[in-house]
Amino acid sequence: MDNQFIISETLPFCKGCGHATVSKSTEKALQKLELNPTDVILVTDIGCHGIIDKAFATHTVHGLHGRSVALGSGISAGLNNPDKKVIVFVGDGGATIGMQHLIDASHNGFNMTVVIHNNMLYGMTGGQPSEFTPEGFKTPTLPEGAQHPGYDICSLATQAGASYVRRITAIGDISEELAEAFSRKGFSLLEIMEICPSYGVKSNPGLKLKQLVKDAGIEIKIYVDKEQKAFQTQEMSNTPELLTPKLNIEKKFEAKLEKPIRMFLSGSAGEGVQSAAELFIRAGMKSGLHVTKKGSYPVTVGVGFSASHLILSPDEILYSGSPQPDVMIVTSADGLKFARKQIEKLSEDKILFIDESLEKPETKAQLISMPLRKEAGARNAMIFALFHYLQKEEFMPMETLKEVFGESKISGNKKLKELVESSF
Amino acid sequence: MQALTDGSRLMTEALVKAGADVFIGYPITPANLLYAYSKNRFKTFLAAPDEITTLQWMSGFSISGKLPVTATSFPGFALMLESINMAYMMELPMVIVLVQRLGPSTGTATCGAQGDLSLLSGMLSGGYSIPVIATSNAHDCWTLADKAIKTANRLRTPVILLTSKEEAMTQFSFDLDLLESIAPVERKFHTSEEPYIPYKRDDDEIPEFLPVSTNKHQVRITASTHNEKGILEGITPAALKNTLKINEKIEKNLASYLFYELDEHPHAETLLVSWGVTANATREAAMELRKNGTPVSFFLPKTLLPLADVYAEILNRYKKIVFAEENHPGQLKKLIYGFKTPSHVHAVNKIGQMIDPQEIIEEVKKHG
């Protein structure tokens, strides 16, 4: 077994940088665990720590700043193999950007280890503070020192459900601690406190890592070491096809229609406008017609208007919009408000069905006012109106709509069923 | 077999049949139906907490040897942009279904549009292209979803399947027997004993793929400028060459994913051009114009990026051209002609509503 994990003679870090300690100890830890380099996937991102990947003999994936944890999560879930070790190296800057990914990975229990190289500032871009910078710690762009304590990512990850969380300092050989984190099932996180020799040391002369950690109240400890449920990717076999004979709507009746009918149904959300519209076009299909149904509604699901544009045609339908409807049916005040402009444009040869409780809008169209809501209830006013419309126009047999209605859930409404049977 | 269906159902089924094995997504109107259908149809379905995570997880699955799909709309797509650049640079196969809605910003979620083509044409830093294939009818939802998967796999690249609210959500009667059968994609990975070089290219400039599940060879995948070994090395000649080769791969293989329809009338001097949701209205306008004695031709580009040379050849054959697009600036027109539209080129543009065939007819008549 080839157990050389670092294949570069030199490491690309400044003298005294904790990143080198992490890298060397990572190799040692993987050797201790007797892993093959190609059973390890090292995921890195932007920041000084991230340039290490070319030195490693493992699989390496170098991604975007702050996204390595999400990328590693995807690799772990994609591999779905706990024998493969996904290790993510991220800095405190990347951990700040990708905080949600860390919480999410802890929460989901992805099989992986995240190693946060926390040197308390952004090293690659000139020493700006991160959200991990401890209170009072100075950086080149924050000479007055940070005003607030840094994030306690270890507490956050623990709360979110990680299996193993530990904070250590990058002093000496830390391979035991890394090996422990790598060996845990599910999600493990190791936060390694470092001090940036270029910016941290210069901005805080004389400050020693151990003392800084102590003064800032940063706890060096194991936060959790408890096996949690690890993520397992579900792979379903033989999922049900979406295009099955069940969708077939067989022609059973004959429509008497020579040119397309364009309909505009307008009512309120939650009052069955869309389902009534669908029943009507199903009836159209049973009568051998081509149909389309385009919905219009606000972004909210349960309030406001709900409208449907239908086309029923003896020929194939290309354009599915309906700027000039032949008939409009309005069953509620919301529907009227939405449809008013269209109603104003209706010509004499068009029809407007409207619930009798609503004000009568100005229109040239033939206006038919009916007690739709009163007789069928608000929830069924639209389907009731469609029955009336078909009774008037007779372009397909009433039996078609009755049959589709009978097969639908809404026919379970006894009162409505009786009303339909007695009226049509 | 006549069915009442919608474009989302056709696309989802076609994507699965073509070999996509994981759907990862965050719900957004009007891409919700794709999400809902995918939940029970894909072999693996993951609900991501946001769109950045979606693209990162997809990339992870792709690196692991899977073929991931997502569906989104502009607000989600905007969040994905940096990660799509990453997937392009890493050369990861995946398909992103972009269901256009009215923008800018959150705009109106439940209103259709064709507003994202300009964004797509400039979405990669450097001005390169990711294949963008746009549906224009039910049949396209089936065939182009299949082609998107096959293209993503063969070219080792993300592919955008561009559609819009009405195409994805409008229900329509459709004869399912008209759909051709779709064969699952054949995935070929590096099998040689020779060391694997992740970005070493074949004659078509396509690098062989090898997932990180292998323990035979080391795999390096890199988002930053890298050489063919996947080593990040800044602006060395080898690394810059590799960057250009990715673009060359997309352009050189355009013929393998070039889709368009051209219905030319032998006496036509006018060409109607449209794409996406407006194509059907334009086709209807062309039919009516012809019926009433005005010969016109109809051109429907479906592969929108990169633009093919043959498109210029077609356009150059006509004295008068009318573009119809559901966006204000005329994004395809601008993509072809730049900021100054030639005087023989006219346009019907609209937002907030589908373009009516009559509006196209009027525009044609207006210019004689």
Interface residues (C-beta under 8 A of the other chain):
Chain A: N36 P37 T38 D39 I41 I46 I51 D53 K54 A57 T58 H59 T60 V61 H62 G63 L64 R67 A70 L71 G72 S73 G74 I75 S76 A77 G78 L79 N81 K84 Q100 H101 D104 T233 Q234 E235 M236 S237 T239 P240 E241 L242 L243 P245 L247 N248 I249 E250 K251 E278 I281 R282 G284 M285 L289 H290 V291 T292 K293 K294 G295 S296 Y297 P298 V299 I317 L318 Y319 S320 G321 P323
Chain B: M1 Q2 A3 L4 T5 R9 L10 T12 E13 V16 V22 I24 T29 Y37 N40 R41 F42 K43 T44 F45 L46 P49 D50 I52 T53 Q56 W57 M58 S59 G60 F61 S62 I63 S64 G65 K66 E82 S83 M86 M90 T108 A109 T110 E166 M169 T170 Q171 F172 S173 L176 L179 V212 S213 T214 N215 K216 H217 Q218 V219 R220 I221 T222 A223 S224 H226 G230 I231 L232 N280 A281 R283 E284 M287 Q353 M354 I355 D356 P357 Q358
